[in-house]
Amino acid sequence: MKLVRSLLTAAFIAVLSASFSWGQCCGGASYGVVGSTAAADGCGSYTVMRTQRRVVYDRQEVTRYRTCTRLVWEEKQVPVCRTVRETCYRTHEYQVRVPIREMTTKTVQYTVRRPVREMQTRTVNYTVRVPVTEQHTKEIMVRRPVTEQQTREITVNVRRRVTEQQMRTVTRTVRVPYTETQTVTVRGGHWETRQEVIPGRTVSRLVRVPGSCVTDPCTGCPKWQRGCFQRVCCQLPDRVVCRRCWVPTCETKEVCVTRYRCETVCEQVPCCVTRWVCEPQTRTVTCCVTRWVCEPKTITYCCTRWVCENRTREVQCCVTRWECETCTKEVPVCTTRWECQTRTCQVPYTVCRQVQEMKCVRVCRRVCEQVPYTCTVCVPRCVEEQVPVCVSCAPACCGDPCGNAGGNACGCGDNCGCGDPCCRPGLRGRLRNLLGRIRGLVAMHRCCACDHGCDSGCGQVANNGCGCN
C-alpha cells in the first residue's frame, strides 16, 4: 500500500513538472551549448552551460542597541512632621515661713588677767678666755739646689723620605640592571549602604526643687530654705540613617620591575708610595744637671695660748607678774520669730506641637537606556554563475529503434535535445517519459546522466545511450 501511494505521488509530481522538465532531456533549451562531440547520427556527448545559484555570506558591521539600566538620584520634597517644644509659664501660689530677727542687749561680767612689769638689778658671774703670746727657737734642715754643666753624646734617629712605584688593587662597585616580576597591590573597592545610629541631641530644662526646713549651724535654730530652679540635661531618642560608604579592596597583580644590583670589579692601578726610612746619627749635646744639698738652719716662731679668767658685772632685768580684774560689758542678743507669707512664682512647663515642613530627600530610580554597540554579522547573498555540464545523448533520441517515426516537424524523435525549436516533445513523448519515470521507480534504477527513465520505446533496459545501469 505504501509503494502504491509513493508511485501515485511521483506520477502526480511528474505530470505537474512535465511542462518544464522536457528541456532536461540530453540538454534542453535552458542550457547553452558550448561544444559537441556527437557524431553525425546524433550519438555521443557535448558540454552545455547551466545556470547555478549558490549562497554567499558577506561580513558586514551593523550597529545594534541593547538596553542598560542605571540608577538616577533625584531630589524630592517630602512633607514631614517635626515636634516643636515650647516653654510656657503658669502662676503658682505657695506659703513660706519667713524668719524675723530682733536685736536686744544684756549685761555680762567677766574676769581678765592684766600684766604688771617691774625693773630689777642683779650680779652675774661669767668666764672669759685671754690670749697669751710666747716666742720659741728651733733648728731645721733645708735642701738647696746646685746646678752644673755637663757634655755627653747621644744617638738620634733621623727620618728620610723615599718614593717608590707600586701596583695596587682598586675595587669599585658597578650597578648592573636586571628585570624581575613583582607582585603589587592595587587599590579598588565598591559602594555599600550602611545604617548608622545618630545619638539624639542633649537639651536642658529647668526643674523646680521644693523648699525644706534646715537648722542654722551658728544659732541652732530651725529656718526655712526655699526651693530653687535647677537646670537638668536630658537626651532625645536616637535615629537611624542610611549612608553610602566606600569599601576599599586590595587587588594583586604581577608587574615587571627593573632593578639594579651592585657588582664588585677589581683592577690593578699603578701608584706612587712614599715611605720614611730611619737612619741613626751621633750628636754631642750640653745639658744642665741639678743636684740638691742639705744645710742646717735656725728659725724663730711665735706660739699663742689661751688663759681663762673669772669676771663679774651688774645686769638690769624686767620682771612681769599677772593681776586679776573684774569687768562688765553689754552683749547683743538676736531673737528670731517665724511668720507665714503667701508668694507667687512662674512655673515653666513644656507644650509639644506638630509642625509640618518640607524636607529634601534623595530618591533613586532606575532608568533604561539604549546603548549602541557594533557587531559583525554574515548577510546571505544569492549569486548566479554559469557552470559547464557534460551531457550524454542516447542513440535512440533522434530515431526510434523500433521503427516508429518521430512526431516532430524536423523528423527527430521526442526529446532528442538537438536544439531546434521545432523539436519539442509532443503528447506521446511526454506520456512515454512519464511511463519511463514510473518504471524506473518500480525497478529502483538510477540514471547517471539523464533525468528521465531510460526508456526509448524499444524495451532496452541496460547499457543504453544515456548511460543508465
Secondary structure, 3 states (H helix, E strand, C coil): CHHHHHHHHHHHHHHHCHHHHHHHCCCCCCCEEEEECCCCCCCEEEEEEEEEEEEEEEEEEEEEEEEEEEEEEEEEEEEEEEEEEEEEEEEEEEEEEEEEEEEEEEEEEEEEEEEEEEEEEEEEEEEEEEEEEEEEEEEEEEEEEEEEEEEEEEEEEEEEEEEEEEEEEEEEEEEEEEEEEEEEEEEEEEEEEEEEEECCCEEEEEEEECCEEEECCCCCCEEEECCEEEEEEEECCCEEEEEEEEEEEEEEEEEEEEEEEEEEEEEEEEEEEEEEEEEEEEEEEEEEEEEEEEEEEEEEEEEEEEEEEEEEEEEEEEEEEEEEEEEEEEEEEEEEEEEEEEEEEEEEEEEEEEEEEEEEEEEEEEEEEEEEEEEEEEEEEEEEEEEEEEEEECHHHHCCCCCCCCCCCCCCCCCCCCCCCCCCCCHHHHHHHHHHHHHHHHHCCCCCCCCCCCCCCCCCCCCCCCCCC
